[in-house]
């Protein structure tokens, strides 16, 4: 029997507003696992735990395949660890290795190692996969001004040094992927921003630093069962904008060493080595650093929440998952002299160095991964040249390249500490990374 037009229209409206059937919907799960080392396992130079470090994971299922986006509050994730985790996730959880992004938040206050740590990473992915439920996703962007280019010309020496360069290249974009139930309840947030997690590096205490504070704040705001995964953007030349305590502590330490007859003005010992913590000024500056991670974490977290509330595009309940990986190779060099910055280095030729590229595409959202510390303009170029508006770059992902820093081509003309320490010859990495990721987009689009 033919329905009247009015009933057909009513039926179409009902169908359009009903949630998609479970089999047509994305499924998403998320989990958070505490990875804070026990007191007995802390390295000798670590004085305690300032705040917990975690593994956070999101697993997405499109009905045919799965992907995982994982962040770990640690300085770097070794290539061997990534290989073990990705192989196990593929074997036991049916997550293809090419569709797993395992990212270090790059906190300078935690370096996790060992079988127990790897087990916690896998446990987070396993729990996220087990928690998968019908979901939808939405993308949006905002801006945060808590990062700044960190390379300046020192006004006294007239040489390159580290400091806030307000006019230097800096990407303020905060990219946000929100995953929620079909009724709109949040499941997880995946957010991308480029800033070094170095606020607590002088304290010699375990800390998730700025990324951990931001994720904690987002989770606290949205509900304890929500997981906020930080994606480390192209932060190779980006510091927190308010970083003065570290500069002041550095000056104190240089003066202390000079009084003992040792010049470390163009070198930097790790962490808080050599600091007199009984000095009231040192103690005050370190206390301010502890508070600064909460302040700046809240500022970044608030922008993520703002985007999640007001700046997301229309949610989608279906999105095809695709992934691919490749390695590009660039000429290498070995440095023959020393000195942190300000002077050109001397080098000899070394073996070529591989840079692993990863691409995860979920619907029309593209995440390009690089296993090194990338300068911000490389990511900006990739986003500009990508055929997809929803594009971001996550770094220190899927292992660790032997490159050191990865400057853009123009930056090799500056004697910054990242450039002089880079094990890459100029003129290759920027285009190799951008073109390599664009090639991976073409590859998955052709499938």
C-alpha positions as CSV (number, residue, x, y, z in Angstrom):
1,X,0.0,0.0,0.0
2,X,1.3,3.4,-0.9
3,X,1.7,5.8,2.1
4,X,0.3,9.3,2.0
5,X,3.0,12.0,1.4
6,X,2.4,13.4,4.9
7,X,3.2,10.0,6.5
8,X,6.2,9.5,4.3
9,X,7.6,12.9,5.3
10,X,7.0,12.1,9.0
11,X,8.7,8.7,8.6
12,X,11.7,10.3,7.0
13,X,12.0,12.8,9.8
14,X,11.9,10.0,12.4
15,X,14.5,8.0,10.6
16,X,16.8,11.1,10.3
17,X,16.7,11.8,14.0
18,X,17.0,8.2,15.3
19,X,20.5,7.0,16.4
20,X,22.1,4.8,13.9
21,X,21.8,1.1,14.5
22,X,24.6,-0.5,16.5
23,X,25.9,-2.3,13.5
24,X,26.2,0.9,11.5
25,X,27.9,2.8,14.3
26,X,31.5,3.3,15.3
27,X,32.4,1.6,18.5
28,X,34.8,3.4,20.9
29,X,36.3,2.4,24.2
30,X,38.8,4.2,26.4
31,X,40.9,3.4,29.4
32,X,43.5,4.9,31.8
33,X,46.1,2.9,33.7
34,X,48.4,4.3,36.4
35,X,52.0,3.7,35.4
36,X,53.7,5.5,38.4
37,X,56.8,3.6,39.5
38,X,56.9,2.3,43.0
39,X,59.2,4.1,45.4
40,X,61.7,1.1,45.3
41,X,61.9,1.4,41.6
42,X,62.7,5.1,41.3
43,X,66.2,5.9,39.9
44,X,68.7,7.2,42.4
45,X,68.6,10.7,41.1
46,X,64.7,10.9,41.5
47,X,63.6,12.4,44.8
48,X,60.0,11.2,44.8
49,X,56.7,11.5,42.9
50,X,55.2,14.9,42.3
51,X,52.1,13.6,40.5
52,X,51.1,10.2,38.9
53,X,52.1,9.2,35.4
54,X,49.6,7.3,33.2
55,X,48.9,5.4,30.1
56,X,45.8,6.5,28.2
57,X,44.2,4.6,25.3
58,X,41.3,5.0,22.9
59,X,40.3,2.1,20.7
60,X,38.1,2.8,17.7
61,X,36.2,0.1,15.7
62,X,34.4,0.7,12.4
63,X,32.8,-2.8,12.2
64,X,35.6,-4.1,10.0
65,X,38.8,-3.1,11.6
66,X,40.2,-1.4,14.7
67,X,42.6,1.5,15.5
68,X,44.2,2.6,18.8
69,X,45.5,6.0,19.9
70,X,47.7,5.7,23.0
71,X,49.7,8.2,25.0
72,X,52.2,7.5,27.7
73,X,53.5,10.0,30.3
74,X,57.1,9.4,29.6
75,X,60.0,11.1,27.9
76,X,60.3,8.8,24.9
77,X,59.1,5.3,23.9
78,X,61.8,3.1,22.5
79,X,61.4,1.5,19.1
80,X,61.7,-2.0,20.6
81,X,58.8,-1.2,23.0
82,X,56.6,0.0,20.1
83,X,57.4,-3.1,18.2
84,X,56.5,-5.4,21.1
85,X,53.2,-3.5,21.8
86,X,52.1,-3.2,18.2
87,X,52.8,-6.9,17.5
88,X,50.9,-8.0,20.6
89,X,48.0,-5.7,19.9
90,X,47.7,-7.1,16.3
91,X,47.9,-10.7,17.5
92,X,45.6,-10.5,20.6
93,X,43.3,-7.5,19.9
94,X,43.1,-7.5,16.1
95,X,44.5,-4.0,15.9
96,X,46.8,-3.8,12.9
97,X,50.2,-2.4,13.7
98,X,49.7,0.2,10.9
99,X,46.6,1.5,12.8
100,X,48.2,2.0,16.2
101,X,49.6,5.3,17.3
102,X,51.8,5.0,20.5
103,X,52.9,8.5,21.6
104,X,55.1,9.8,24.4
105,X,53.9,13.0,26.0
106,X,57.6,13.8,26.3
107,X,57.5,14.8,29.9
108,X,61.1,15.5,31.0
109,X,60.2,14.2,34.4
110,X,59.6,10.5,33.7
111,X,61.4,7.9,31.7
112,X,59.6,4.6,32.0
113,X,61.3,1.3,31.1
114,X,60.9,-2.4,31.6
115,X,58.5,-5.3,31.2
116,X,56.1,-4.0,33.8
117,X,55.8,-0.6,32.0
118,X,55.2,-2.4,28.7
119,X,52.5,-4.5,30.3
120,X,50.7,-1.4,31.5
121,X,50.7,0.0,28.0
122,X,49.1,-3.2,26.7
123,X,46.7,-3.3,29.6
124,X,45.4,0.1,28.8
125,X,44.8,-0.9,25.1
126,X,43.2,-4.1,26.1
127,X,40.8,-2.4,28.6
128,X,39.9,0.2,26.0
129,X,39.1,-2.4,23.4
130,X,37.0,-4.3,25.9
131,X,35.0,-1.1,26.8
132,X,34.0,-0.4,23.2
133,X,30.4,0.7,22.7
134,X,28.4,2.4,19.9
135,X,29.6,5.9,19.5
136,X,30.0,9.0,17.3
137,X,32.9,11.3,16.8
138,X,33.3,15.0,16.1
139,X,36.2,17.2,15.2
140,X,37.0,20.8,16.1
141,X,39.9,23.2,16.6
142,X,40.6,26.1,19.0
143,X,43.7,28.1,20.0
144,X,45.9,28.2,23.1
145,X,48.7,30.7,23.7
146,X,50.6,28.7,26.3
147,X,53.4,27.8,23.8
148,X,56.1,30.0,22.3
149,X,59.0,29.6,20.0
150,X,62.1,29.0,22.2
151,X,64.9,30.3,20.0
152,X,66.2,33.9,20.4
153,X,69.2,36.0,19.8
154,X,70.7,36.6,23.2
155,X,70.9,40.4,23.7
156,X,74.2,40.2,25.5
157,X,76.1,37.7,23.4
158,X,74.3,38.3,20.1
159,X,74.3,34.6,19.6
160,X,71.4,32.0,19.4
161,X,70.2,30.9,22.8
162,X,67.1,29.6,24.5
163,X,64.3,32.0,25.4
164,X,60.8,33.1,24.5
165,X,60.6,34.4,20.9
166,X,57.2,35.9,20.6
167,X,57.7,36.6,16.9
168,X,59.1,33.2,16.0
169,X,57.1,30.4,14.3
170,X,54.5,28.9,16.7
171,X,51.3,27.0,16.0
172,X,48.6,27.8,18.5
173,X,46.1,25.3,17.1
174,X,44.5,22.9,19.5
175,X,42.9,20.0,17.5
176,X,40.2,18.0,19.3
177,X,38.5,14.7,18.5
178,X,35.5,14.0,20.8
179,X,34.1,10.5,21.1
180,X,30.7,10.2,22.7
181,X,27.9,7.7,23.1
182,X,24.9,7.9,20.7
183,X,23.1,9.9,23.3
184,X,25.9,12.4,23.7
185,X,27.7,11.3,26.8
186,X,31.5,11.7,26.5
187,X,33.7,8.7,26.2
188,X,37.1,10.1,25.3
189,X,38.9,13.2,24.0
190,X,41.9,13.0,21.7
191,X,43.6,16.4,21.6
192,X,46.7,17.6,19.8
193,X,49.0,20.5,20.7
194,X,52.7,21.4,20.3
195,X,54.5,22.3,23.5
196,X,57.5,20.9,25.4
197,X,56.6,19.2,28.7
198,X,59.5,20.7,30.6
199,X,58.1,22.7,33.4
200,X,59.1,20.3,36.2
201,X,62.4,19.1,34.7
202,X,64.5,20.7,37.4
203,X,62.7,19.1,40.3
204,X,64.1,15.5,39.9
205,X,60.6,14.2,40.7
206,X,58.3,11.9,38.7
207,X,55.7,14.1,37.0
208,X,53.4,14.0,34.0
209,X,54.1,17.7,33.7
210,X,51.8,20.0,31.6
211,X,50.2,17.3,29.4
212,X,49.3,15.2,32.5
213,X,47.8,18.2,34.2
214,X,45.8,19.1,31.2
215,X,44.4,15.6,30.8
216,X,43.6,15.3,34.5
217,X,41.7,18.6,34.3
218,X,39.7,17.6,31.3
219,X,38.8,14.2,32.9
220,X,37.9,15.9,36.1
221,X,35.6,18.2,34.3
222,X,33.9,15.7,32.0
223,X,33.6,12.8,34.5
224,X,36.0,10.3,36.0
225,X,35.2,7.6,33.4
226,X,36.2,9.9,30.5
227,X,39.7,9.5,29.2
228,X,41.7,12.5,27.7
229,X,44.5,11.4,25.4
230,X,47.2,14.1,24.8
231,X,48.7,13.9,21.3
232,X,52.2,15.5,21.2
233,X,52.2,18.0,18.4
234,X,55.3,19.4,16.6
235,X,57.0,20.8,19.7
236,X,60.7,20.5,18.7
237,X,61.1,24.3,18.9
238,X,58.2,25.1,21.3
239,X,58.5,25.8,25.1
240,X,55.8,26.7,27.6
241,X,55.4,30.5,27.3
242,X,55.9,31.0,31.1
243,X,59.2,29.3,31.7
244,X,61.1,31.9,33.6
245,X,61.7,29.8,36.7
246,X,63.8,27.4,34.7
247,X,65.8,30.2,33.2
248,X,66.4,31.7,36.7
249,X,67.4,28.3,38.1
250,X,69.8,27.8,35.1
251,X,71.5,31.2,35.9
252,X,71.8,30.2,39.6
253,X,73.4,26.9,38.7
254,X,75.8,28.4,36.2
255,X,76.9,30.9,38.8
256,X,77.4,28.1,41.4
257,X,79.5,26.1,39.1
258,X,81.6,29.1,38.1
259,X,82.3,29.8,41.7
260,X,83.8,26.3,41.9
261,X,85.9,27.0,38.8
262,X,83.7,25.1,36.2
263,X,82.1,26.9,33.2
264,X,78.8,25.2,32.2
265,X,77.4,28.4,30.6
266,X,77.2,26.6,27.2
267,X,76.3,23.2,28.5
268,X,73.4,21.9,30.5
269,X,73.5,19.0,33.0
270,X,70.3,17.0,33.3
271,X,67.5,17.8,35.7
272,X,68.4,19.6,38.9
273,X,72.0,18.4,39.1
274,X,74.1,20.7,41.1
275,X,71.3,22.7,42.6
276,X,71.4,23.8,46.2
277,X,67.9,23.0,47.3
278,X,68.5,24.7,50.7
279,X,68.8,28.0,49.0
280,X,65.6,29.9,49.7
281,X,65.4,31.3,46.2
282,X,65.9,27.9,44.6
283,X,63.2,26.5,46.8
284,X,60.8,29.3,45.9
285,X,61.4,28.9,42.2
286,X,60.9,25.1,42.4
287,X,57.7,25.6,44.3
288,X,56.5,27.9,41.6
289,X,57.3,25.3,38.9
290,X,55.0,22.8,40.8
291,X,52.2,25.3,40.7
292,X,52.9,26.3,37.1
293,X,52.0,22.9,35.7
294,X,48.6,23.1,37.2
295,X,48.0,26.7,35.9
296,X,49.1,25.9,32.4
297,X,47.5,22.5,32.4
298,X,44.2,24.1,33.3
299,X,44.6,26.7,30.6
300,X,45.1,24.1,27.9
301,X,42.4,21.9,29.4
302,X,39.9,24.8,29.3
303,X,40.5,25.4,25.6
304,X,40.0,21.7,24.9
305,X,36.7,21.8,26.9
306,X,35.7,25.0,25.1
307,X,36.2,23.3,21.7
308,X,34.3,20.2,22.9
309,X,31.4,22.3,24.0
310,X,31.1,25.0,21.3
311,X,33.4,24.4,18.3
312,X,32.8,20.9,17.1
313,X,31.5,20.1,13.7
314,X,28.5,17.8,13.3
315,X,29.1,14.4,14.8
316,X,29.4,11.3,12.6
317,X,28.4,7.8,13.6
318,X,30.3,6.0,10.9
319,X,33.9,6.5,9.7
320,X,36.2,4.1,7.8
321,X,39.5,3.3,9.6
322,X,42.7,3.1,7.5
323,X,46.3,3.2,8.4
324,X,49.7,3.0,6.8
325,X,53.4,3.3,7.7
326,X,56.6,4.0,5.8
327,X,60.2,4.9,6.6
328,X,62.0,7.8,4.8
329,X,65.7,8.1,4.9
330,X,67.9,11.3,5.1
331,X,71.7,11.8,5.1
332,X,73.2,11.7,8.5
333,X,76.1,13.6,10.2
334,X,78.2,13.2,13.4
335,X,79.1,16.2,15.5
336,X,82.8,16.5,16.3
337,X,82.7,19.4,18.8
338,X,80.7,20.4,21.8
339,X,78.7,23.4,23.1
340,X,75.0,23.8,23.5
341,X,74.3,26.6,21.2
342,X,75.4,29.9,19.6
343,X,78.2,28.5,17.5
344,X,78.2,26.4,14.3
345,X,79.0,22.8,14.9
346,X,81.7,20.8,13.1
347,X,80.6,17.5,11.6
348,X,81.6,14.5,9.5
349,X,79.4,12.4,7.3
350,X,77.6,9.5,9.0
351,X,75.2,6.8,8.0
352,X,71.8,7.7,6.6
353,X,69.0,7.9,9.3
354,X,65.5,6.5,8.9
355,X,62.4,8.4,10.1
356,X,59.3,6.3,10.6
357,X,56.1,7.9,9.4
358,X,52.6,6.7,10.5
359,X,49.2,7.6,9.2
360,X,45.9,7.0,10.8
361,X,42.8,8.1,8.9
362,X,39.4,7.9,10.6
363,X,36.7,9.1,8.2
364,X,38.0,12.5,7.0
365,X,40.3,13.0,10.0
366,X,44.0,12.4,9.3
367,X,46.7,12.0,12.0
368,X,50.2,11.9,10.7
369,X,52.8,10.4,13.1
370,X,56.6,11.0,13.1
371,X,59.0,9.2,15.5
372,X,61.1,12.2,16.3
373,X,61.0,15.8,17.6
374,X,59.7,17.9,14.8
375,X,59.9,21.7,14.3
376,X,56.5,23.4,14.2
377,X,56.7,24.7,10.6
378,X,57.0,21.1,9.2
379,X,53.7,20.2,10.8
380,X,52.1,23.5,9.6
381,X,53.3,22.7,6.0
382,X,51.8,19.2,6.3
383,X,48.5,20.5,7.4
384,X,48.5,23.1,4.7
385,X,49.3,20.6,1.9
386,X,47.0,17.8,3.2
387,X,43.9,17.3,1.0
388,X,41.9,16.9,4.3
389,X,40.9,19.9,6.4
390,X,40.9,17.7,9.5
391,X,44.7,17.1,9.7
392,X,47.1,17.0,12.6
393,X,50.6,15.8,13.3
394,X,51.7,13.8,16.3
395,X,55.3,13.4,17.1
396,X,57.5,11.0,19.2
397,X,55.1,8.4,17.9
398,X,55.8,4.7,17.3
399,X,59.4,4.5,18.5
400,X,62.2,7.0,18.6
401,X,64.3,8.1,15.6
402,X,68.1,8.4,15.9
403,X,67.9,11.9,14.3
404,X,67.9,14.1,17.4
405,X,65.8,17.1,16.7
406,X,64.2,17.5,13.2
407,X,64.4,21.1,12.2
408,X,62.7,22.6,9.1
409,X,65.0,23.5,6.2
410,X,65.2,27.2,7.0
411,X,66.1,26.6,10.7
412,X,69.4,24.9,9.7
413,X,70.7,28.4,9.1
414,X,70.5,29.2,12.9
415,X,72.9,28.0,15.5
416,X,70.2,26.9,18.0
417,X,70.8,24.0,20.3
418,X,68.3,21.9,18.4
419,X,70.1,22.5,15.1
420,X,73.7,22.0,16.2
421,X,72.8,18.8,18.0
422,X,70.7,17.4,15.1
423,X,72.2,14.3,13.5
424,X,70.5,15.2,10.2
425,X,72.2,17.0,7.3
426,X,70.2,20.0,6.1
427,X,67.9,19.9,3.2
428,X,66.1,16.6,3.4
429,X,63.9,15.9,6.4
430,X,61.2,18.6,6.0
431,X,60.2,17.6,2.5
432,X,60.8,13.9,3.2
433,X,58.3,14.0,6.1
434,X,55.7,16.1,4.4
435,X,55.8,14.3,1.1
436,X,56.0,10.9,2.8
437,X,52.9,11.6,4.8
438,X,51.1,12.9,1.7
439,X,52.1,9.7,-0.1
440,X,50.6,7.7,2.7
441,X,47.3,9.6,2.4
442,X,47.3,8.8,-1.3
443,X,48.0,5.2,-0.5
444,X,45.1,4.7,1.9
445,X,42.7,6.8,-0.4
446,X,43.5,4.4,-3.2
447,X,42.5,1.3,-1.2
